[in-house]
Amino acid sequence: MGAGPPLSGGFASGRHAACETSAYLDASAAVKLMIAEQESEALLSYLKDWPLRISSELLRVELSCVCHRQGMPASEAEELVSGIRLLPTGSAVLRGACRAFSPAQRALDALHLAAAEQARSQIGCFITYDAEQIAGASALGWRVASPR
């Protein structure tokens, strides 16, 4: 996929009537929009019903690192995050990530969960493909999706 599937600036052309909230994407989901993986097409199809996308500003770092590891231009990460509203990773998010999540989370996953918690009213769905992140987001009451 290299250049990644088109995101239309992060917004689908037709807006789903029931979808007034955003889909939160963690790195395990967002990378599938940049690199062709088995779930990429299913994710793109699912996101048609979620034209508003949101994540932590941490996503920019994670996707840039993917580009560097894969020998891709960093501009591909920038292009992808340009269509996603990035939440600041300020002190409230950092403090929130220190809580004891159930199940226990890795640091970056805890930061994503804490960022999403700060914007809970704006998020209708948490999209991840990471098993521990799925369990953590579910335990917090999120509607979790891993389109396949």
CNS distance restraints for C-alpha pairs under 8 A (distance, minus, plus):
assign (resid   1 and name CA) (resid   5 and name CA) 6.92 0.50 0.50
assign (resid   1 and name CA) (resid  34 and name CA) 7.21 0.50 0.50
assign (resid   1 and name CA) (resid  35 and name CA) 5.43 0.50 0.50
assign (resid   1 and name CA) (resid  36 and name CA) 4.87 0.50 0.50
assign (resid   2 and name CA) (resid  34 and name CA) 6.85 0.50 0.50
assign (resid   2 and name CA) (resid  35 and name CA) 5.85 0.50 0.50
assign (resid   2 and name CA) (resid  36 and name CA) 7.44 0.50 0.50
assign (resid   2 and name CA) (resid  72 and name CA) 7.49 0.50 0.50
assign (resid   3 and name CA) (resid  34 and name CA) 6.65 0.50 0.50
assign (resid   3 and name CA) (resid  35 and name CA) 7.64 0.50 0.50
assign (resid   3 and name CA) (resid  76 and name CA) 6.60 0.50 0.50
assign (resid   4 and name CA) (resid  33 and name CA) 5.81 0.50 0.50
assign (resid   4 and name CA) (resid  34 and name CA) 4.23 0.50 0.50
assign (resid   4 and name CA) (resid  35 and name CA) 5.66 0.50 0.50
assign (resid   4 and name CA) (resid  36 and name CA) 6.94 0.50 0.50
assign (resid   4 and name CA) (resid  76 and name CA) 7.86 0.50 0.50
assign (resid   5 and name CA) (resid  33 and name CA) 6.03 0.50 0.50
assign (resid   5 and name CA) (resid  34 and name CA) 6.76 0.50 0.50
assign (resid   7 and name CA) (resid  11 and name CA) 6.64 0.50 0.50
assign (resid   7 and name CA) (resid  12 and name CA) 7.32 0.50 0.50
assign (resid   7 and name CA) (resid  80 and name CA) 7.51 0.50 0.50
assign (resid   7 and name CA) (resid  83 and name CA) 7.28 0.50 0.50
assign (resid   8 and name CA) (resid  12 and name CA) 6.27 0.50 0.50
assign (resid   8 and name CA) (resid  13 and name CA) 7.50 0.50 0.50
assign (resid   8 and name CA) (resid  83 and name CA) 7.82 0.50 0.50
assign (resid   9 and name CA) (resid  80 and name CA) 7.99 0.50 0.50
assign (resid   9 and name CA) (resid  82 and name CA) 6.91 0.50 0.50
assign (resid   9 and name CA) (resid  83 and name CA) 4.60 0.50 0.50
assign (resid  10 and name CA) (resid  51 and name CA) 6.76 0.50 0.50
assign (resid  10 and name CA) (resid  52 and name CA) 7.04 0.50 0.50
assign (resid  10 and name CA) (resid  53 and name CA) 6.70 0.50 0.50
assign (resid  10 and name CA) (resid  80 and name CA) 7.61 0.50 0.50
assign (resid  10 and name CA) (resid  82 and name CA) 7.44 0.50 0.50
assign (resid  10 and name CA) (resid  83 and name CA) 3.77 0.50 0.50
assign (resid  10 and name CA) (resid  84 and name CA) 5.97 0.50 0.50
assign (resid  11 and name CA) (resid  50 and name CA) 7.98 0.50 0.50
assign (resid  11 and name CA) (resid  51 and name CA) 4.40 0.50 0.50
assign (resid  11 and name CA) (resid  52 and name CA) 6.07 0.50 0.50
assign (resid  11 and name CA) (resid  53 and name CA) 7.71 0.50 0.50
assign (resid  11 and name CA) (resid  83 and name CA) 7.05 0.50 0.50
assign (resid  12 and name CA) (resid  47 and name CA) 7.65 0.50 0.50
assign (resid  12 and name CA) (resid  48 and name CA) 5.42 0.50 0.50
assign (resid  12 and name CA) (resid  49 and name CA) 7.79 0.50 0.50
assign (resid  12 and name CA) (resid  50 and name CA) 7.63 0.50 0.50
assign (resid  12 and name CA) (resid  51 and name CA) 4.92 0.50 0.50
assign (resid  13 and name CA) (resid  51 and name CA) 7.98 0.50 0.50
assign (resid  14 and name CA) (resid  48 and name CA) 7.59 0.50 0.50
assign (resid  15 and name CA) (resid  19 and name CA) 7.36 0.50 0.50
assign (resid  15 and name CA) (resid  48 and name CA) 7.77 0.50 0.50
assign (resid  15 and name CA) (resid  49 and name CA) 6.88 0.50 0.50
assign (resid  15 and name CA) (resid  50 and name CA) 7.76 0.50 0.50
assign (resid  15 and name CA) (resid  51 and name CA) 6.44 0.50 0.50
assign (resid  16 and name CA) (resid  48 and name CA) 7.85 0.50 0.50
assign (resid  16 and name CA) (resid  49 and name CA) 5.36 0.50 0.50
assign (resid  16 and name CA) (resid  50 and name CA) 7.29 0.50 0.50
assign (resid  16 and name CA) (resid  51 and name CA) 7.89 0.50 0.50
assign (resid  19 and name CA) (resid  49 and name CA) 6.83 0.50 0.50
assign (resid  19 and name CA) (resid  50 and name CA) 6.35 0.50 0.50
assign (resid  19 and name CA) (resid  51 and name CA) 7.97 0.50 0.50
assign (resid  21 and name CA) (resid  50 and name CA) 7.70 0.50 0.50
assign (resid  21 and name CA) (resid  52 and name CA) 6.81 0.50 0.50
assign (resid  21 and name CA) (resid 121 and name CA) 7.97 0.50 0.50
assign (resid  21 and name CA) (resid 122 and name CA) 5.25 0.50 0.50
assign (resid  21 and name CA) (resid 123 and name CA) 5.26 0.50 0.50
assign (resid  21 and name CA) (resid 124 and name CA) 5.28 0.50 0.50
assign (resid  22 and name CA) (resid  50 and name CA) 6.34 0.50 0.50
assign (resid  22 and name CA) (resid  51 and name CA) 7.30 0.50 0.50
assign (resid  22 and name CA) (resid  52 and name CA) 4.59 0.50 0.50
assign (resid  22 and name CA) (resid  53 and name CA) 5.12 0.50 0.50
assign (resid  22 and name CA) (resid  54 and name CA) 6.07 0.50 0.50
assign (resid  22 and name CA) (resid 122 and name CA) 5.96 0.50 0.50
assign (resid  22 and name CA) (resid 123 and name CA) 4.66 0.50 0.50
assign (resid  22 and name CA) (resid 124 and name CA) 5.72 0.50 0.50
assign (resid  22 and name CA) (resid 125 and name CA) 6.94 0.50 0.50
assign (resid  23 and name CA) (resid  47 and name CA) 7.91 0.50 0.50
assign (resid  23 and name CA) (resid  50 and name CA) 5.91 0.50 0.50
assign (resid  23 and name CA) (resid  51 and name CA) 7.94 0.50 0.50
assign (resid  23 and name CA) (resid  52 and name CA) 6.31 0.50 0.50
assign (resid  23 and name CA) (resid  53 and name CA) 4.96 0.50 0.50
assign (resid  23 and name CA) (resid  54 and name CA) 6.04 0.50 0.50
assign (resid  23 and name CA) (resid 123 and name CA) 5.80 0.50 0.50
assign (resid  23 and name CA) (resid 124 and name CA) 5.94 0.50 0.50
assign (resid  23 and name CA) (resid 125 and name CA) 4.80 0.50 0.50
assign (resid  23 and name CA) (resid 126 and name CA) 5.88 0.50 0.50
assign (resid  23 and name CA) (resid 127 and name CA) 6.81 0.50 0.50
assign (resid  24 and name CA) (resid  53 and name CA) 5.99 0.50 0.50
assign (resid  24 and name CA) (resid  54 and name CA) 4.78 0.50 0.50
assign (resid  24 and name CA) (resid  55 and name CA) 5.30 0.50 0.50
assign (resid  24 and name CA) (resid 116 and name CA) 7.16 0.50 0.50
assign (resid  24 and name CA) (resid 123 and name CA) 6.39 0.50 0.50
assign (resid  24 and name CA) (resid 124 and name CA) 7.86 0.50 0.50
assign (resid  24 and name CA) (resid 125 and name CA) 6.11 0.50 0.50
assign (resid  24 and name CA) (resid 126 and name CA) 4.70 0.50 0.50
assign (resid  24 and name CA) (resid 127 and name CA) 5.85 0.50 0.50
assign (resid  25 and name CA) (resid  29 and name CA) 5.80 0.50 0.50
assign (resid  25 and name CA) (resid  30 and name CA) 5.97 0.50 0.50
assign (resid  25 and name CA) (resid  53 and name CA) 7.05 0.50 0.50
assign (resid  25 and name CA) (resid  54 and name CA) 6.37 0.50 0.50
assign (resid  25 and name CA) (resid  55 and name CA) 5.50 0.50 0.50
assign (resid  25 and name CA) (resid 126 and name CA) 6.29 0.50 0.50
assign (resid  25 and name CA) (resid 127 and name CA) 5.01 0.50 0.50
assign (resid  25 and name CA) (resid 128 and name CA) 6.46 0.50 0.50
assign (resid  26 and name CA) (resid  30 and name CA) 6.16 0.50 0.50
assign (resid  26 and name CA) (resid  55 and name CA) 6.50 0.50 0.50
assign (resid  26 and name CA) (resid  56 and name CA) 7.91 0.50 0.50
assign (resid  26 and name CA) (resid  59 and name CA) 7.01 0.50 0.50
assign (resid  26 and name CA) (resid 112 and name CA) 6.70 0.50 0.50
assign (resid  26 and name CA) (resid 126 and name CA) 7.89 0.50 0.50
assign (resid  26 and name CA) (resid 127 and name CA) 6.52 0.50 0.50
assign (resid  26 and name CA) (resid 128 and name CA) 5.68 0.50 0.50
assign (resid  27 and name CA) (resid  31 and name CA) 5.80 0.50 0.50
assign (resid  27 and name CA) (resid  59 and name CA) 6.06 0.50 0.50
assign (resid  27 and name CA) (resid  62 and name CA) 6.58 0.50 0.50
assign (resid  27 and name CA) (resid  63 and name CA) 7.04 0.50 0.50
assign (resid  27 and name CA) (resid 128 and name CA) 7.58 0.50 0.50
assign (resid  28 and name CA) (resid  32 and name CA) 7.11 0.50 0.50
assign (resid  28 and name CA) (resid 128 and name CA) 5.77 0.50 0.50
assign (resid  28 and name CA) (resid 129 and name CA) 5.56 0.50 0.50
assign (resid  28 and name CA) (resid 130 and name CA) 6.42 0.50 0.50
assign (resid  29 and name CA) (resid  33 and name CA) 7.29 0.50 0.50
assign (resid  29 and name CA) (resid  43 and name CA) 7.86 0.50 0.50
assign (resid  29 and name CA) (resid 127 and name CA) 6.32 0.50 0.50
assign (resid  29 and name CA) (resid 128 and name CA) 5.18 0.50 0.50
assign (resid  29 and name CA) (resid 129 and name CA) 6.12 0.50 0.50
assign (resid  29 and name CA) (resid 146 and name CA) 7.89 0.50 0.50
assign (resid  30 and name CA) (resid  34 and name CA) 6.94 0.50 0.50
assign (resid  30 and name CA) (resid  63 and name CA) 7.90 0.50 0.50
assign (resid  31 and name CA) (resid  35 and name CA) 6.01 0.50 0.50
assign (resid  31 and name CA) (resid  63 and name CA) 6.72 0.50 0.50
assign (resid  31 and name CA) (resid  66 and name CA) 7.87 0.50 0.50
assign (resid  32 and name CA) (resid  36 and name CA) 6.00 0.50 0.50
assign (resid  32 and name CA) (resid  37 and name CA) 5.79 0.50 0.50
assign (resid  32 and name CA) (resid  39 and name CA) 6.99 0.50 0.50
assign (resid  32 and name CA) (resid  40 and name CA) 5.03 0.50 0.50
assign (resid  32 and name CA) (resid  43 and name CA) 7.71 0.50 0.50
assign (resid  33 and name CA) (resid  40 and name CA) 6.20 0.50 0.50
assign (resid  33 and name CA) (resid  43 and name CA) 7.90 0.50 0.50
assign (resid  33 and name CA) (resid  44 and name CA) 7.41 0.50 0.50
assign (resid  33 and name CA) (resid  80 and name CA) 7.68 0.50 0.50
assign (resid  34 and name CA) (resid  76 and name CA) 7.20 0.50 0.50
assign (resid  34 and name CA) (resid  77 and name CA) 7.44 0.50 0.50
assign (resid  34 and name CA) (resid  80 and name CA) 7.15 0.50 0.50
assign (resid  35 and name CA) (resid  40 and name CA) 7.91 0.50 0.50
assign (resid  36 and name CA) (resid  40 and name CA) 5.87 0.50 0.50
assign (resid  38 and name CA) (resid 148 and name CA) 7.78 0.50 0.50
assign (resid  39 and name CA) (resid  43 and name CA) 6.09 0.50 0.50
assign (resid  39 and name CA) (resid 147 and name CA) 6.71 0.50 0.50
assign (resid  39 and name CA) (resid 148 and name CA) 5.03 0.50 0.50
assign (resid  40 and name CA) (resid  44 and name CA) 6.21 0.50 0.50
assign (resid  41 and name CA) (resid  45 and name CA) 6.18 0.50 0.50
assign (resid  42 and name CA) (resid  46 and name CA) 6.13 0.50 0.50
assign (resid  42 and name CA) (resid 147 and name CA) 5.50 0.50 0.50
assign (resid  42 and name CA) (resid 148 and name CA) 5.28 0.50 0.50
assign (resid  43 and name CA) (resid  47 and name CA) 6.08 0.50 0.50
assign (resid  43 and name CA) (resid 146 and name CA) 7.66 0.50 0.50
assign (resid  43 and name CA) (resid 147 and name CA) 5.27 0.50 0.50
assign (resid  43 and name CA) (resid 148 and name CA) 7.00 0.50 0.50
assign (resid  44 and name CA) (resid  48 and name CA) 6.66 0.50 0.50
assign (resid  45 and name CA) (resid  49 and name CA) 7.91 0.50 0.50
assign (resid  46 and name CA) (resid  50 and name CA) 7.29 0.50 0.50
assign (resid  46 and name CA) (resid 147 and name CA) 6.67 0.50 0.50
assign (resid  47 and name CA) (resid  51 and name CA) 6.39 0.50 0.50
assign (resid  52 and name CA) (resid  84 and name CA) 7.51 0.50 0.50
assign (resid  53 and name CA) (resid  83 and name CA) 7.31 0.50 0.50
assign (resid  53 and name CA) (resid  84 and name CA) 4.96 0.50 0.50
assign (resid  53 and name CA) (resid  85 and name CA) 6.18 0.50 0.50
assign (resid  54 and name CA) (resid  84 and name CA) 5.20 0.50 0.50
assign (resid  54 and name CA) (resid  85 and name CA) 4.61 0.50 0.50
assign (resid  54 and name CA) (resid  86 and name CA) 5.85 0.50 0.50
assign (resid  54 and name CA) (resid  87 and name CA) 7.26 0.50 0.50
assign (resid  54 and name CA) (resid 123 and name CA) 7.81 0.50 0.50
assign (resid  55 and name CA) (resid  59 and name CA) 6.66 0.50 0.50
assign (resid  55 and name CA) (resid  84 and name CA) 6.80 0.50 0.50
assign (resid  55 and name CA) (resid  85 and name CA) 6.38 0.50 0.50
assign (resid  55 and name CA) (resid  86 and name CA) 5.09 0.50 0.50
assign (resid  55 and name CA) (resid  87 and name CA) 6.00 0.50 0.50
assign (resid  55 and name CA) (resid 112 and name CA) 7.43 0.50 0.50
assign (resid  55 and name CA) (resid 115 and name CA) 7.60 0.50 0.50
assign (resid  55 and name CA) (resid 116 and name CA) 7.30 0.50 0.50
assign (resid  56 and name CA) (resid  86 and name CA) 5.09 0.50 0.50
assign (resid  56 and name CA) (resid  87 and name CA) 4.61 0.50 0.50
assign (resid  56 and name CA) (resid  88 and name CA) 6.36 0.50 0.50
assign (resid  56 and name CA) (resid  89 and name CA) 6.62 0.50 0.50
assign (resid  56 and name CA) (resid 111 and name CA) 7.90 0.50 0.50
assign (resid  56 and name CA) (resid 112 and name CA) 6.11 0.50 0.50
assign (resid  56 and name CA) (resid 115 and name CA) 5.90 0.50 0.50
assign (resid  56 and name CA) (resid 116 and name CA) 7.54 0.50 0.50
assign (resid  57 and name CA) (resid  61 and name CA) 7.54 0.50 0.50
assign (resid  57 and name CA) (resid  86 and name CA) 4.76 0.50 0.50
assign (resid  57 and name CA) (resid  87 and name CA) 5.45 0.50 0.50
assign (resid  57 and name CA) (resid  88 and name CA) 5.63 0.50 0.50
assign (resid  57 and name CA) (resid  89 and name CA) 6.33 0.50 0.50
assign (resid  58 and name CA) (resid  62 and name CA) 6.39 0.50 0.50
assign (resid  58 and name CA) (resid  89 and name CA) 7.11 0.50 0.50
assign (resid  58 and name CA) (resid 112 and name CA) 7.81 0.50 0.50
assign (resid  59 and name CA) (resid  63 and name CA) 6.01 0.50 0.50
assign (resid  59 and name CA) (resid  81 and name CA) 7.66 0.50 0.50
assign (resid  59 and name CA) (resid  86 and name CA) 7.85 0.50 0.50
assign (resid  60 and name CA) (resid  64 and name CA) 6.02 0.50 0.50
assign (resid  60 and name CA) (resid  77 and name CA) 6.73 0.50 0.50
assign (resid  60 and name CA) (resid  78 and name CA) 7.09 0.50 0.50
assign (resid  60 and name CA) (resid  81 and name CA) 6.44 0.50 0.50
assign (resid  61 and name CA) (resid  65 and name CA) 6.18 0.50 0.50
assign (resid  62 and name CA) (resid  66 and name CA) 6.39 0.50 0.50
assign (resid  63 and name CA) (resid  67 and name CA) 6.28 0.50 0.50
assign (resid  63 and name CA) (resid  77 and name CA) 5.37 0.50 0.50
assign (resid  64 and name CA) (resid  68 and name CA) 6.31 0.50 0.50
assign (resid  64 and name CA) (resid  74 and name CA) 5.57 0.50 0.50
assign (resid  64 and name CA) (resid  77 and name CA) 5.52 0.50 0.50
assign (resid  64 and name CA) (resid  78 and name CA) 7.78 0.50 0.50
assign (resid  65 and name CA) (resid  69 and name CA) 6.13 0.50 0.50
assign (resid  66 and name CA) (resid  70 and name CA) 6.00 0.50 0.50
assign (resid  67 and name CA) (resid  71 and name CA) 5.86 0.50 0.50
assign (resid  67 and name CA) (resid  72 and name CA) 4.60 0.50 0.50
assign (resid  67 and name CA) (resid  73 and name CA) 6.13 0.50 0.50
assign (resid  67 and name CA) (resid  74 and name CA) 5.56 0.50 0.50
assign (resid  67 and name CA) (resid  76 and name CA) 7.42 0.50 0.50
assign (resid  67 and name CA) (resid  77 and name CA) 6.91 0.50 0.50
assign (resid  68 and name CA) (resid  72 and name CA) 6.15 0.50 0.50
assign (resid  68 and name CA) (resid  73 and name CA) 7.35 0.50 0.50
assign (resid  68 and name CA) (resid  74 and name CA) 6.92 0.50 0.50
assign (resid  72 and name CA) (resid  76 and name CA) 7.31 0.50 0.50
assign (resid  73 and name CA) (resid  77 and name CA) 7.93 0.50 0.50
assign (resid  74 and name CA) (resid  78 and name CA) 6.62 0.50 0.50
assign (resid  75 and name CA) (resid  79 and name CA) 5.99 0.50 0.50
assign (resid  76 and name CA) (resid  80 and name CA) 6.30 0.50 0.50
assign (resid  77 and name CA) (resid  81 and name CA) 6.23 0.50 0.50
assign (resid  78 and name CA) (resid  82 and name CA) 6.00 0.50 0.50
assign (resid  79 and name CA) (resid  83 and name CA) 7.30 0.50 0.50
assign (resid  80 and name CA) (resid  84 and name CA) 7.24 0.50 0.50
assign (resid  81 and name CA) (resid  85 and name CA) 7.58 0.50 0.50
assign (resid  81 and name CA) (resid  86 and name CA) 7.64 0.50 0.50
assign (resid  87 and name CA) (resid 115 and name CA) 6.78 0.50 0.50
assign (resid  88 and name CA) (resid 115 and name CA) 7.80 0.50 0.50
assign (resid  89 and name CA) (resid  93 and name CA) 5.61 0.50 0.50
assign (resid  89 and name CA) (resid  94 and name CA) 6.79 0.50 0.50
assign (resid  89 and name CA) (resid 111 and name CA) 7.95 0.50 0.50
assign (resid  89 and name CA) (resid 115 and name CA) 6.90 0.50 0.50
assign (resid  90 and name CA) (resid  94 and name CA) 6.31 0.50 0.50
assign (resid  91 and name CA) (resid  95 and name CA) 6.00 0.50 0.50
assign (resid  92 and name CA) (resid  96 and name CA) 6.02 0.50 0.50
assign (resid  93 and name CA) (resid  97 and name CA) 6.08 0.50 0.50
assign (resid  93 and name CA) (resid 111 and name CA) 6.68 0.50 0.50
assign (resid  93 and name CA) (resid 114 and name CA) 5.34 0.50 0.50
assign (resid  93 and name CA) (resid 115 and name CA) 5.47 0.50 0.50
assign (resid  93 and name CA) (resid 118 and name CA) 7.10 0.50 0.50
assign (resid  94 and name CA) (resid  98 and name CA) 6.71 0.50 0.50
assign (resid  94 and name CA) (resid 111 and name CA) 6.72 0.50 0.50
assign (resid  94 and name CA) (resid 114 and name CA) 7.50 0.50 0.50
assign (resid  95 and name CA) (resid  99 and name CA) 7.34 0.50 0.50
assign (resid  96 and name CA) (resid 111 and name CA) 7.68 0.50 0.50
assign (resid  96 and name CA) (resid 114 and name CA) 5.16 0.50 0.50
assign (resid  96 and name CA) (resid 115 and name CA) 8.00 0.50 0.50
assign (resid  97 and name CA) (resid 107 and name CA) 7.49 0.50 0.50
assign (resid  97 and name CA) (resid 110 and name CA) 4.84 0.50 0.50
assign (resid  97 and name CA) (resid 111 and name CA) 5.01 0.50 0.50
assign (resid  97 and name CA) (resid 113 and name CA) 7.21 0.50 0.50
assign (resid  97 and name CA) (resid 114 and name CA) 5.14 0.50 0.50
assign (resid  98 and name CA) (resid 110 and name CA) 7.48 0.50 0.50
assign (resid 100 and name CA) (resid 104 and name CA) 6.45 0.50 0.50
assign (resid 101 and name CA) (resid 105 and name CA) 6.33 0.50 0.50
assign (resid 101 and name CA) (resid 110 and name CA) 7.58 0.50 0.50
assign (resid 101 and name CA) (resid 136 and name CA) 6.63 0.50 0.50
assign (resid 102 and name CA) (resid 135 and name CA) 7.77 0.50 0.50
assign (resid 102 and name CA) (resid 136 and name CA) 5.88 0.50 0.50
assign (resid 102 and name CA) (resid 139 and name CA) 6.73 0.50 0.50
assign (resid 103 and name CA) (resid 132 and name CA) 7.07 0.50 0.50
assign (resid 103 and name CA) (resid 135 and name CA) 6.70 0.50 0.50
assign (resid 103 and name CA) (resid 136 and name CA) 5.78 0.50 0.50
assign (resid 104 and name CA) (resid 136 and name CA) 7.66 0.50 0.50
assign (resid 105 and name CA) (resid 109 and name CA) 5.91 0.50 0.50
assign (resid 105 and name CA) (resid 110 and name CA) 5.51 0.50 0.50
assign (resid 105 and name CA) (resid 132 and name CA) 6.74 0.50 0.50
assign (resid 105 and name CA) (resid 133 and name CA) 7.17 0.50 0.50
assign (resid 105 and name CA) (resid 136 and name CA) 7.25 0.50 0.50
assign (resid 106 and name CA) (resid 110 and name CA) 6.09 0.50 0.50
assign (resid 107 and name CA) (resid 111 and name CA) 6.29 0.50 0.50
assign (resid 108 and name CA) (resid 112 and name CA) 6.36 0.50 0.50
assign (resid 109 and name CA) (resid 113 and name CA) 6.24 0.50 0.50
assign (resid 109 and name CA) (resid 133 and name CA) 6.29 0.50 0.50
assign (resid 110 and name CA) (resid 114 and name CA) 6.05 0.50 0.50
assign (resid 111 and name CA) (resid 115 and name CA) 6.03 0.50 0.50
assign (resid 112 and name CA) (resid 116 and name CA) 6.14 0.50 0.50
assign (resid 113 and name CA) (resid 117 and name CA) 6.15 0.50 0.50
assign (resid 113 and name CA) (resid 136 and name CA) 7.75 0.50 0.50
assign (resid 113 and name CA) (resid 137 and name CA) 6.77 0.50 0.50
assign (resid 114 and name CA) (resid 118 and name CA) 6.41 0.50 0.50
assign (resid 115 and name CA) (resid 119 and name CA) 6.79 0.50 0.50
assign (resid 116 and name CA) (resid 120 and name CA) 5.83 0.50 0.50
assign (resid 116 and name CA) (resid 123 and name CA) 7.44 0.50 0.50
assign (resid 119 and name CA) (resid 123 and name CA) 6.65 0.50 0.50
assign (resid 120 and name CA) (resid 124 and name CA) 7.95 0.50 0.50
assign (resid 124 and name CA) (resid 142 and name CA) 7.70 0.50 0.50
assign (resid 124 and name CA) (resid 143 and name CA) 6.85 0.50 0.50
assign (resid 125 and name CA) (resid 142 and name CA) 6.54 0.50 0.50
assign (resid 125 and name CA) (resid 143 and name CA) 4.99 0.50 0.50
assign (resid 125 and name CA) (resid 144 and name CA) 5.79 0.50 0.50
assign (resid 125 and name CA) (resid 145 and name CA) 6.96 0.50 0.50
assign (resid 126 and name CA) (resid 137 and name CA) 7.21 0.50 0.50
assign (resid 126 and name CA) (resid 142 and name CA) 6.39 0.50 0.50
assign (resid 126 and name CA) (resid 143 and name CA) 6.12 0.50 0.50
assign (resid 126 and name CA) (resid 144 and name CA) 4.81 0.50 0.50
assign (resid 126 and name CA) (resid 145 and name CA) 6.28 0.50 0.50
assign (resid 127 and name CA) (resid 144 and name CA) 5.77 0.50 0.50
assign (resid 127 and name CA) (resid 145 and name CA) 4.85 0.50 0.50
assign (resid 127 and name CA) (resid 146 and name CA) 5.86 0.50 0.50
assign (resid 128 and name CA) (resid 133 and name CA) 6.81 0.50 0.50
assign (resid 128 and name CA) (resid 134 and name CA) 6.39 0.50 0.50
assign (resid 128 and name CA) (resid 144 and name CA) 7.30 0.50 0.50
assign (resid 128 and name CA) (resid 145 and name CA) 6.49 0.50 0.50
assign (resid 128 and name CA) (resid 146 and name CA) 5.62 0.50 0.50
assign (resid 129 and name CA) (resid 133 and name CA) 7.67 0.50 0.50
assign (resid 129 and name CA) (resid 134 and name CA) 7.05 0.50 0.50
assign (resid 129 and name CA) (resid 146 and name CA) 5.37 0.50 0.50
assign (resid 130 and name CA) (resid 134 and name CA) 6.03 0.50 0.50
assign (resid 131 and name CA) (resid 135 and name CA) 6.33 0.50 0.50
assign (resid 132 and name CA) (resid 136 and name CA) 6.11 0.50 0.50
assign (resid 133 and name CA) (resid 137 and name CA) 5.93 0.50 0.50
assign (resid 134 and name CA) (resid 138 and name CA) 5.98 0.50 0.50
assign (resid 134 and name CA) (resid 144 and name CA) 6.58 0.50 0.50
assign (resid 135 and name CA) (resid 139 and name CA) 6.06 0.50 0.50
assign (resid 136 and name CA) (resid 140 and name CA) 6.44 0.50 0.50
assign (resid 137 and name CA) (resid 141 and name CA) 6.58 0.50 0.50
assign (resid 137 and name CA) (resid 142 and name CA) 5.48 0.50 0.50
assign (resid 137 and name CA) (resid 143 and name CA) 7.88 0.50 0.50
assign (resid 137 and name CA) (resid 144 and name CA) 6.78 0.50 0.50
assign (resid 138 and name CA) (resid 142 and name CA) 5.20 0.50 0.50
assign (resid 138 and name CA) (resid 143 and name CA) 6.81 0.50 0.50
assign (resid 138 and name CA) (resid 144 and name CA) 6.37 0.50 0.50
